[in-house]
Amino acid sequence: MSRFKISAALWDRIHHFASFPQTGVSLQQMILFGQNPSQGTLLKASQFLSEELPIRLSHRVVELESLPDGLNRMPSIEKVKEWYAQSFEELVTFPKPVLSPELFAQLRMTPREGQHFPSATPNPSLDPRLHEGPISALEQSFPSGFTAPPSSSSSFVPNTNGSGYGAHRMRIPMERRYFSPPPPTTQYPPEVHDYNDKFTLLLQNIKKRHDATVTTVALGVLEWKRKQKHGRIGQGVQEWLDRFYMSRIGIRFLIGQHVALNTLQPHPDYVGIICKRANVHDICHEAIENARFVCEEHYSLFKGPPIQLLCDKNLTFPYVPGHLSHICFELLKNSLRAVVERYGVDNEDSFPPIKVVVVEGSEDITIKISDEGGGIPRSAVPMIWT
């Protein structure tokens, strides 16, 4: 299979889109927008993603091209860059729907009185280096030649292909562009249904193309470490990896939500892939059972270390159950392994318990997992992310 080639014209379009900031989208916004889906709201969601996804993809392509010390020329990194560029091209060249003037006017109606659409608030608990913040602030922590990512308040200034796109660019807030639900009595022509179906299929194909991104990027870093004869990666590369994977989660979340709204049957508790009342106790309990099963199978134990769950059985919040289950499962696997390896497989009757404590605060829910596995040796801390 021939590899995708990025032409000079496509590079220019990529750099143009990369000069725009991405739009933050919250779970609350997704729920409000998708709770009563119609062909009109799905069309608006398609319009938003056809604008937003190319911007996010273009940021990643330019950043992949700008990686330092030859990392950007590793075969696996080149492959990922080509995947992102190909997805970008497919989105920006996807035909726009042909709408009648009347329907076009209805879709552009401003929100009625009382239709408030909240803005997305950045998570203040995240490391600021994970945000696509001002380029001037981020460049200071990067190695020479490492281009900072685009920002919500500053444009991206590439140092590779294409002509200069250093001008500050702004975007109209999402709530003013897309949140104006058309009248429920609106009749949509077959062209709208056809467009929504074809755009959903395009997103499914893009999502499938990027399934192997995590392992392919990891392979690219291993290739680079072997070539550089490094046992560790520097802070700049680690920060890029953190941002890259965070961005990937956001892109796949947007795609998964849109595909679900277009393909899944309505469910009273769900809006797309988001459960409006995800039960924390049930999700944690499922993760505990799965992690203990894996532990017992791996170490050939009759019973693994006990896990105590302290959580209100009626505690719910809007979230994607699969995401929370996966997070808890991976953390619990680490705890179980640490306990078994510290105390030995011959002492399964004396394993100390692992504790999972869930507490609801005024703004958030905290899940704390603690064990007596001994922690990470201080000498190994620098190697955690290598």
Sine and cosine of phi, psi and omega as CSV:
sin_phi,cos_phi,sin_psi,cos_psi,sin_omega,cos_omega
0.00,0.00,0.82,-0.58,-0.03,-1.00
-0.94,0.34,0.54,-0.84,-0.02,-1.00
-1.00,0.10,0.45,-0.89,-0.01,-1.00
-0.96,0.28,0.71,-0.70,0.01,-1.00
-0.95,-0.30,0.73,-0.68,0.00,-1.00
-1.00,-0.06,0.93,-0.36,-0.01,-1.00
-0.97,0.23,0.24,-0.97,0.04,-1.00
-0.89,0.46,-0.62,0.78,0.02,-1.00
-0.91,0.42,-0.64,0.77,0.02,-1.00
-0.93,0.38,-0.62,0.79,0.06,-1.00
-0.85,0.53,-0.66,0.75,0.00,-1.00
-0.88,0.47,-0.66,0.75,0.02,-1.00
-0.92,0.38,-0.63,0.77,0.02,-1.00
-0.88,0.48,-0.73,0.68,0.01,-1.00
-0.91,0.41,-0.56,0.83,0.05,-1.00
-0.89,0.45,-0.74,0.67,0.00,-1.00
-0.92,0.38,-0.54,0.84,0.00,-1.00
-0.93,0.36,-0.24,0.97,0.01,-1.00
-0.99,0.14,-0.06,1.00,0.05,-1.00
-0.98,-0.20,0.55,-0.83,0.07,-1.00
-0.97,0.24,0.48,-0.87,0.10,-1.00
-0.98,0.19,0.33,-0.94,-0.01,-1.00
-0.98,-0.22,0.83,-0.56,0.08,-1.00
-0.95,0.33,0.66,-0.76,0.01,-1.00
-0.78,-0.63,0.78,-0.62,-0.03,-1.00
-0.98,-0.17,0.29,-0.96,0.09,-1.00
-0.87,0.50,-0.63,0.78,0.00,-1.00
-0.87,0.48,-0.68,0.74,0.03,-1.00
-0.90,0.44,-0.66,0.75,0.00,-1.00
-0.89,0.46,-0.65,0.76,-0.01,-1.00
-0.92,0.39,-0.72,0.69,-0.01,-1.00
-0.89,0.45,-0.63,0.78,-0.06,-1.00
-0.96,0.28,-0.59,0.80,-0.14,-0.99
-0.97,-0.26,0.12,0.99,-0.12,-0.99
-0.96,0.29,-0.38,0.92,0.07,-1.00
-0.77,-0.64,0.94,0.34,-0.12,-0.99
-0.93,0.36,0.68,-0.74,0.15,-0.99
-0.74,-0.67,0.13,-0.99,0.04,-1.00
-0.87,0.49,-0.49,0.87,0.02,-1.00
-0.95,0.32,-0.73,0.69,0.01,-1.00
-0.93,0.37,-0.58,0.82,0.05,-1.00
-0.92,0.40,-0.58,0.82,0.07,-1.00
-0.91,0.42,-0.66,0.75,0.04,-1.00
-0.90,0.43,-0.63,0.77,0.05,-1.00
-0.89,0.45,-0.63,0.78,0.05,-1.00
-0.89,0.45,-0.67,0.74,0.01,-1.00
-0.89,0.46,-0.67,0.74,0.03,-1.00
-0.89,0.47,-0.74,0.67,-0.04,-1.00
-0.93,0.37,-0.54,0.84,0.02,-1.00
-0.92,0.38,-0.31,0.95,0.08,-1.00
-0.99,-0.14,-0.65,0.76,-0.11,-0.99
-0.97,0.23,-0.70,0.71,-0.06,-1.00
-0.89,0.46,-0.67,0.74,0.07,-1.00
-0.86,0.50,-0.57,0.82,0.03,-1.00
-0.91,0.42,-0.73,0.68,-0.01,-1.00
-0.91,0.41,-0.66,0.75,0.02,-1.00
-0.91,0.42,-0.64,0.76,-0.01,-1.00
-0.90,0.43,-0.62,0.79,0.07,-1.00
-0.83,0.55,-0.69,0.72,-0.05,-1.00
-0.94,0.33,-0.62,0.78,0.01,-1.00
-0.89,0.46,-0.73,0.68,-0.02,-1.00
-0.91,0.42,-0.63,0.78,0.00,-1.00
-0.93,0.35,-0.64,0.77,0.06,-1.00
-0.88,0.47,-0.63,0.78,0.01,-1.00
-0.93,0.36,-0.39,0.92,-0.10,-0.99
-0.98,-0.18,0.16,0.99,-0.01,-1.00
-0.88,0.48,0.53,-0.85,-0.15,-0.99
-1.00,0.07,0.24,-0.97,0.22,-0.98
0.83,0.56,0.55,0.83,0.05,-1.00
0.99,0.12,-0.03,1.00,0.02,-1.00
-0.88,0.48,-0.57,0.82,-0.02,-1.00
-0.93,0.36,-0.19,0.98,-0.01,-1.00
-0.97,-0.26,0.12,0.99,0.09,-1.00
-0.94,0.35,0.66,-0.75,-0.09,-1.00
-0.81,0.58,-0.66,0.75,-0.03,-1.00
-0.94,0.34,-0.60,0.80,0.05,-1.00
-0.92,0.39,-0.65,0.76,0.07,-1.00
-0.87,0.50,-0.65,0.76,-0.01,-1.00
-0.89,0.45,-0.71,0.71,0.01,-1.00
-0.90,0.44,-0.67,0.74,0.03,-1.00
-0.85,0.52,-0.66,0.76,0.01,-1.00
-0.92,0.38,-0.60,0.80,0.08,-1.00
-0.86,0.51,-0.73,0.68,-0.03,-1.00
-0.91,0.42,-0.65,0.76,0.00,-1.00
-0.92,0.40,-0.63,0.78,0.03,-1.00
-0.91,0.42,-0.67,0.74,0.05,-1.00
-0.90,0.44,-0.65,0.76,0.06,-1.00
-0.85,0.53,-0.75,0.66,-0.04,-1.00
-0.89,0.46,-0.67,0.75,-0.01,-1.00
-0.89,0.46,-0.59,0.81,0.00,-1.00
-0.96,0.29,-0.69,0.72,-0.08,-1.00
-0.97,0.25,-0.32,0.95,0.02,-1.00
-0.98,-0.20,0.03,1.00,0.00,-1.00
-0.92,0.39,0.77,-0.64,-0.08,-1.00
-0.87,0.50,0.66,-0.76,0.05,-1.00
-0.98,0.19,0.47,-0.89,0.02,-1.00
-0.95,0.32,0.56,-0.83,0.07,-1.00
-0.99,-0.13,0.91,-0.42,-0.09,-1.00
-0.89,-0.46,0.50,-0.87,0.09,-1.00
-0.94,0.33,0.42,-0.91,0.02,-1.00
-0.84,0.55,-0.60,0.80,-0.02,-1.00
-0.91,0.41,-0.73,0.69,0.00,-1.00
-0.92,0.39,-0.62,0.79,0.02,-1.00
-0.87,0.49,-0.66,0.75,0.01,-1.00
-0.92,0.40,-0.63,0.78,0.03,-1.00
-0.90,0.43,-0.64,0.76,-0.01,-1.00
-0.94,0.34,-0.37,0.93,-0.01,-1.00
-0.99,-0.13,0.12,0.99,0.01,-1.00
-0.88,0.48,0.61,-0.79,0.05,-1.00
-0.97,0.24,0.45,-0.89,0.00,-1.00
-0.85,0.52,0.60,-0.80,0.04,-1.00
-0.96,0.28,0.24,-0.97,0.04,-1.00
-0.85,0.52,0.72,-0.70,0.01,-1.00
1.00,-0.01,-0.15,0.99,0.04,-1.00
-1.00,-0.03,0.99,0.12,-0.03,-1.00
-1.00,-0.06,0.75,-0.66,0.03,-1.00
-0.90,-0.44,0.94,-0.33,-0.08,-1.00
-0.92,0.40,0.49,-0.87,0.06,-1.00
-0.99,0.12,0.36,-0.93,0.02,-1.00
-0.99,0.11,0.70,-0.71,0.00,-1.00
-0.95,-0.32,0.81,-0.58,0.03,-1.00
-0.86,0.50,0.54,-0.84,0.00,-1.00
-0.96,0.29,0.92,-0.38,-0.06,-1.00
-0.95,0.31,-0.23,0.97,-0.03,-1.00
-0.99,0.11,-0.21,0.98,0.00,-1.00
-0.96,0.28,0.53,-0.85,0.13,-0.99
-0.84,0.54,0.80,-0.60,-0.02,-1.00
-0.81,0.59,-0.44,0.90,-0.01,-1.00
-0.95,0.30,-0.21,0.98,0.08,-1.00
-1.00,0.08,-0.31,0.95,0.07,-1.00
-0.98,0.21,0.50,-0.87,0.08,-1.00
-1.00,0.10,0.95,0.33,-0.13,-0.99
-1.00,0.09,-0.17,-0.99,-0.04,-1.00
-0.83,0.56,0.68,-0.73,-0.06,-1.00
-0.90,0.44,-0.55,0.84,-0.03,-1.00
-0.92,0.40,-0.53,0.85,-0.01,-1.00
-0.98,0.20,-0.56,0.83,-0.08,-1.00
-0.99,0.15,-0.54,0.84,-0.07,-1.00
-0.87,0.50,-0.48,0.88,-0.07,-1.00
-0.90,0.44,-0.46,0.89,-0.08,-1.00
-0.99,-0.14,0.04,1.00,-0.05,-1.00
-0.99,-0.17,0.46,-0.89,0.09,-1.00
-0.91,0.41,0.24,-0.97,0.03,-1.00
-0.85,0.52,0.72,-0.69,0.02,-1.00
1.00,0.04,-0.05,1.00,-0.02,-1.00
-1.00,-0.04,0.90,-0.43,-0.04,-1.00
-0.99,0.11,0.76,-0.65,0.01,-1.00
-0.94,0.34,0.42,-0.91,-0.03,-1.00
-0.98,0.22,0.23,-0.97,0.00,-1.00
-0.93,0.37,0.23,-0.97,-0.19,-0.98
-0.75,-0.67,0.36,-0.93,0.11,-0.99
-0.98,0.22,-0.20,0.98,-0.01,-1.00
-0.79,-0.62,0.06,1.00,-0.02,-1.00
-0.50,-0.86,0.56,-0.83,-0.04,-1.00
-0.99,0.14,0.29,-0.96,0.00,-1.00
-1.00,0.01,0.74,-0.68,0.00,-1.00
-0.91,-0.42,0.99,-0.11,-0.07,-1.00
-0.95,0.32,0.42,-0.91,0.05,-1.00
-0.85,-0.53,0.38,0.92,-0.02,-1.00
-0.86,-0.51,-0.83,-0.55,-0.10,-1.00
-0.96,0.27,0.22,-0.97,0.07,-1.00
0.99,0.11,0.23,-0.97,0.02,-1.00
-1.00,0.03,0.12,-0.99,-0.15,-0.99
-0.92,0.39,0.72,-0.69,0.07,-1.00
-0.74,-0.67,0.85,0.52,-0.10,-1.00
-1.00,-0.06,0.01,1.00,-0.07,-1.00
-0.95,0.31,0.57,-0.82,0.03,-1.00
-0.94,0.33,0.80,-0.60,-0.05,-1.00
-0.85,-0.53,0.64,-0.77,-0.01,-1.00
-0.88,-0.47,0.34,-0.94,0.06,-1.00
-0.77,-0.64,0.55,-0.84,0.04,-1.00
-0.92,0.39,0.70,-0.71,0.00,-1.00
-0.81,0.59,0.58,-0.81,-0.08,-1.00
-0.85,0.52,-0.62,0.79,-0.06,-1.00
-0.90,0.43,-0.46,0.89,0.04,-1.00
-1.00,0.09,-0.38,0.93,-0.04,-1.00
-1.00,0.04,-0.63,0.78,-0.24,-0.97
-0.79,-0.61,-0.37,0.93,-0.10,-1.00
-1.00,0.00,0.99,0.10,0.12,-0.99
-0.48,-0.88,0.98,0.17,-0.10,-1.00
-0.81,0.59,0.80,-0.60,0.03,-1.00
-0.92,0.39,0.35,-0.94,0.00,-1.00
-0.81,0.58,0.67,-0.74,-0.05,-1.00
-0.90,0.44,-0.31,0.95,-0.02,-1.00
-1.00,0.05,-0.01,1.00,-0.05,-1.00
-0.89,0.45,0.73,-0.68,0.08,-1.00
-0.99,-0.14,0.79,-0.61,-0.07,-1.00
-0.97,-0.25,0.71,-0.71,-0.01,-1.00
-0.95,0.32,0.27,-0.96,0.00,-1.00
-0.84,0.54,-0.45,0.89,-0.01,-1.00
-0.88,0.48,-0.56,0.83,0.01,-1.00
-0.94,0.35,-0.72,0.70,0.05,-1.00
-0.86,0.52,-0.70,0.71,-0.03,-1.00
-0.89,0.45,-0.66,0.75,0.01,-1.00
-0.90,0.44,-0.71,0.70,0.00,-1.00
-0.87,0.49,-0.66,0.75,0.00,-1.00
-0.91,0.42,-0.71,0.71,-0.04,-1.00
-0.93,0.37,-0.62,0.79,0.02,-1.00
-0.92,0.38,-0.63,0.78,0.05,-1.00
-0.89,0.46,-0.67,0.74,0.04,-1.00
-0.88,0.47,-0.65,0.76,0.05,-1.00
-0.86,0.50,-0.71,0.71,0.00,-1.00
-0.91,0.42,-0.61,0.79,0.04,-1.00
-0.89,0.46,-0.66,0.75,0.02,-1.00
-0.92,0.39,-0.63,0.78,0.03,-1.00
-0.90,0.43,-0.70,0.71,0.01,-1.00
-0.87,0.50,-0.66,0.75,0.02,-1.00
-0.91,0.42,-0.64,0.77,0.01,-1.00
-0.85,0.52,-0.58,0.81,-0.10,-1.00
-1.00,-0.08,0.17,0.99,-0.02,-1.00
-0.84,0.54,-0.60,0.80,-0.10,-1.00
-1.00,-0.07,0.26,0.96,-0.09,-1.00
-0.87,0.48,-0.70,0.71,-0.08,-1.00
-0.87,0.49,-0.77,0.64,-0.03,-1.00
-0.93,0.36,-0.54,0.84,-0.02,-1.00
-0.95,0.32,-0.64,0.76,0.08,-1.00
-0.90,0.44,-0.68,0.74,0.04,-1.00
-0.86,0.51,-0.64,0.77,0.05,-1.00
-0.90,0.43,-0.63,0.77,0.03,-1.00
-0.89,0.45,-0.63,0.78,0.04,-1.00
-0.92,0.39,-0.63,0.78,0.06,-1.00
-0.90,0.44,-0.65,0.76,0.06,-1.00
-0.86,0.51,-0.68,0.73,-0.02,-1.00
-0.92,0.39,-0.67,0.75,0.01,-1.00
-0.89,0.45,-0.64,0.77,0.03,-1.00
-0.90,0.43,-0.68,0.73,-0.02,-1.00
-0.92,0.39,-0.63,0.77,-0.01,-1.00
-0.99,0.13,-0.20,0.98,-0.07,-1.00
0.85,0.52,0.69,0.72,0.04,-1.00
-0.96,-0.27,0.63,-0.78,0.13,-0.99
-1.00,-0.03,-0.29,0.96,-0.05,-1.00
-0.75,-0.66,0.29,-0.96,0.11,-0.99
-0.94,-0.33,0.50,-0.87,-0.05,-1.00
-0.97,0.23,0.16,-0.99,-0.04,-1.00
-0.89,0.47,-0.64,0.77,-0.02,-1.00
-0.88,0.47,-0.69,0.72,0.02,-1.00
-0.92,0.38,-0.63,0.78,0.02,-1.00
-0.90,0.44,-0.65,0.76,0.03,-1.00
-0.91,0.42,-0.62,0.79,0.06,-1.00
-0.89,0.45,-0.70,0.72,0.02,-1.00
-0.86,0.51,-0.68,0.73,0.01,-1.00
-0.87,0.50,-0.73,0.68,-0.01,-1.00
-0.91,0.41,-0.65,0.76,-0.04,-1.00
-0.89,0.46,-0.72,0.69,-0.02,-1.00
-0.95,0.32,-0.57,0.82,0.08,-1.00
-0.89,0.45,-0.68,0.73,0.03,-1.00
-0.89,0.45,-0.64,0.77,0.01,-1.00
-0.88,0.48,-0.66,0.75,0.04,-1.00
-0.86,0.50,-0.70,0.71,0.00,-1.00
-0.89,0.46,-0.69,0.73,0.00,-1.00
-0.89,0.45,-0.73,0.68,-0.02,-1.00
-0.93,0.37,-0.51,0.86,0.05,-1.00
-0.91,0.42,-0.73,0.68,0.00,-1.00
-0.87,0.49,-0.69,0.72,0.01,-1.00
-0.91,0.41,-0.73,0.69,-0.01,-1.00
-0.88,0.48,-0.64,0.77,0.02,-1.00
-0.91,0.42,-0.69,0.72,-0.02,-1.00
-0.92,0.40,-0.69,0.72,0.01,-1.00
-0.89,0.46,-0.66,0.76,0.00,-1.00
-0.90,0.44,-0.68,0.74,0.01,-1.00
-0.88,0.47,-0.52,0.85,-0.06,-1.00
-1.00,0.00,-0.33,0.94,-0.14,-0.99
-0.87,-0.49,-0.44,0.90,-0.07,-1.00
-1.00,-0.01,0.49,-0.87,0.09,-1.00
-0.95,0.32,0.59,-0.81,0.01,-1.00
-0.85,0.53,0.59,-0.81,0.03,-1.00
-0.72,-0.70,0.69,-0.72,-0.07,-1.00
-0.87,0.49,-0.44,0.90,-0.05,-1.00
-0.99,-0.14,-0.11,0.99,-0.11,-0.99
-0.84,-0.54,0.56,-0.83,0.24,-0.97
-0.85,-0.53,0.98,-0.18,-0.12,-0.99
0.92,0.39,-0.83,-0.56,0.03,-1.00
-1.00,-0.08,-0.01,1.00,-0.06,-1.00
-1.00,-0.06,0.82,-0.57,0.09,-1.00
-1.00,0.02,0.84,-0.55,-0.05,-1.00
-0.95,0.33,-0.37,0.93,-0.02,-1.00
-0.70,-0.71,0.88,0.48,0.02,-1.00
-0.92,0.38,0.83,-0.56,-0.04,-1.00
-1.00,0.08,0.92,-0.38,-0.10,-1.00
-0.91,0.42,-0.66,0.75,-0.02,-1.00
-0.87,0.49,-0.74,0.67,-0.04,-1.00
-0.91,0.42,-0.64,0.77,-0.01,-1.00
-0.91,0.41,-0.72,0.70,0.01,-1.00
-0.90,0.44,-0.63,0.77,-0.01,-1.00
-0.90,0.43,-0.66,0.75,0.04,-1.00
-0.89,0.45,-0.68,0.73,0.02,-1.00
-0.89,0.45,-0.62,0.78,0.02,-1.00
-0.89,0.46,-0.75,0.67,-0.02,-1.00
-0.89,0.46,-0.68,0.74,-0.01,-1.00
-0.92,0.40,-0.67,0.74,-0.02,-1.00
-0.92,0.39,-0.66,0.75,0.02,-1.00
-0.91,0.42,-0.62,0.78,0.03,-1.00
-0.89,0.47,-0.71,0.70,0.02,-1.00
-0.89,0.46,-0.67,0.74,0.00,-1.00
-0.89,0.46,-0.73,0.68,-0.03,-1.00
-0.91,0.41,-0.60,0.80,0.03,-1.00
-0.93,0.36,-0.68,0.73,-0.08,-1.00
-0.92,0.38,-0.66,0.75,-0.06,-1.00
-0.99,-0.16,0.07,1.00,-0.01,-1.00
0.83,0.56,0.76,0.65,0.00,-1.00
-0.99,-0.15,0.54,-0.84,0.13,-0.99
-0.95,0.31,-0.65,0.76,0.09,-1.00
-0.54,-0.84,0.73,-0.69,0.00,-1.00
-0.99,0.17,0.00,-1.00,0.05,-1.00
-0.83,0.55,0.66,-0.75,0.02,-1.00
-0.93,0.37,0.51,-0.86,0.04,-1.00
-0.81,-0.59,0.84,-0.54,0.01,-1.00
-0.99,-0.14,0.80,-0.60,0.01,-1.00
-0.95,-0.32,0.89,-0.46,0.05,-1.00
-0.94,-0.35,0.98,-0.17,-0.10,-1.00
-0.37,-0.93,0.64,-0.76,0.09,-1.00
-0.89,0.45,0.82,-0.57,-0.05,-1.00
-0.92,0.38,-0.27,0.96,-0.02,-1.00
-0.96,-0.28,0.19,0.98,-0.03,-1.00
-0.97,0.22,0.86,-0.51,0.01,-1.00
-0.74,-0.67,0.39,-0.92,0.11,-0.99
-0.32,-0.95,0.34,-0.94,-0.01,-1.00
-0.96,0.29,0.83,-0.55,0.01,-1.00
-0.22,-0.98,0.11,-0.99,0.08,-1.00
-1.00,-0.08,0.95,-0.33,-0.10,-1.00
-0.82,0.57,-0.66,0.75,-0.02,-1.00
-0.88,0.48,-0.60,0.80,0.00,-1.00
-0.92,0.39,-0.74,0.68,-0.01,-1.00
-0.91,0.42,-0.64,0.77,0.02,-1.00
-0.89,0.46,-0.67,0.74,-0.01,-1.00
-0.91,0.42,-0.67,0.74,0.02,-1.00
-0.87,0.49,-0.78,0.63,-0.02,-1.00
-0.89,0.45,-0.66,0.75,-0.01,-1.00
-0.86,0.51,-0.72,0.69,-0.03,-1.00
-0.92,0.40,-0.65,0.76,0.02,-1.00
-0.92,0.40,-0.65,0.76,0.01,-1.00
-0.92,0.39,-0.60,0.80,0.08,-1.00
-0.85,0.53,-0.69,0.73,0.02,-1.00
-0.88,0.47,-0.69,0.72,-0.01,-1.00
-0.91,0.42,-0.70,0.71,-0.01,-1.00
-0.89,0.46,-0.69,0.72,0.01,-1.00
-0.89,0.46,-0.69,0.73,-0.02,-1.00
-0.88,0.47,-0.69,0.73,-0.02,-1.00
-0.91,0.40,-0.73,0.69,-0.03,-1.00
-0.89,0.46,-0.69,0.72,-0.05,-1.00
-0.96,0.29,-0.42,0.91,0.04,-1.00
-0.98,0.20,-0.66,0.75,-0.10,-1.00
-0.99,-0.11,-0.26,0.97,0.05,-1.00
1.00,0.00,0.56,-0.83,-0.06,-1.00
-0.94,0.35,-0.27,0.96,-0.01,-1.00
-0.99,0.11,-0.04,1.00,-0.06,-1.00
-0.89,-0.46,0.64,0.77,-0.10,-0.99
-0.92,0.38,-0.30,0.96,0.05,-1.00
-0.99,0.15,-0.19,0.98,-0.05,-1.00
-0.86,-0.50,0.32,0.95,0.06,-1.00
-0.90,0.44,0.74,-0.67,0.09,-1.00
-0.95,0.30,0.49,-0.87,-0.06,-1.00
-0.96,0.29,0.50,-0.87,0.18,-0.98
-1.00,-0.09,0.67,-0.74,-0.07,-1.00
-0.91,-0.40,0.73,-0.68,0.10,-1.00
-0.89,-0.46,0.93,-0.37,-0.05,-1.00
-0.91,-0.41,0.82,-0.58,-0.01,-1.00
-0.90,-0.43,0.81,-0.59,-0.05,-1.00
-0.76,-0.65,0.72,-0.69,0.06,-1.00
-1.00,-0.07,0.84,-0.54,0.06,-1.00
-0.99,-0.16,-0.11,-0.99,-0.01,-1.00
-0.95,0.31,-0.42,0.91,-0.03,-1.00
-0.84,-0.54,-0.30,0.95,-0.12,-0.99
-0.47,-0.88,0.05,-1.00,0.07,-1.00
-0.87,-0.49,0.76,-0.64,-0.02,-1.00
-0.94,-0.34,0.75,-0.66,0.08,-1.00
-0.90,-0.44,0.88,-0.47,-0.02,-1.00
-0.92,-0.39,0.80,-0.59,0.05,-1.00
-0.89,-0.45,0.86,-0.51,-0.03,-1.00
-0.79,-0.61,0.56,-0.83,0.01,-1.00
-0.59,-0.81,0.08,-1.00,0.04,-1.00
-0.91,-0.42,0.68,0.74,-0.02,-1.00
-1.00,0.09,-0.03,1.00,0.07,-1.00
0.99,-0.14,-0.20,0.98,0.04,-1.00
0.96,0.28,-0.16,-0.99,-0.02,-1.00
-0.99,-0.12,0.78,-0.62,0.05,-1.00
-0.84,0.54,0.63,-0.78,-0.05,-1.00
-0.84,0.54,-0.59,0.80,-0.03,-1.00
-0.92,0.39,-0.34,0.94,-0.04,-1.00
-0.99,-0.10,-0.11,0.99,-0.05,-1.00
-0.84,0.54,-0.69,0.72,0.01,-1.00
-0.90,0.44,-0.27,0.96,-0.06,-1.00
-0.99,-0.12,0.02,1.00,-0.12,-0.99
-0.83,0.56,-0.72,0.69,-0.12,-0.99
-0.98,-0.21,0.31,0.95,-0.02,-1.00
-1.00,-0.02,0.00,0.00,0.00,0.00
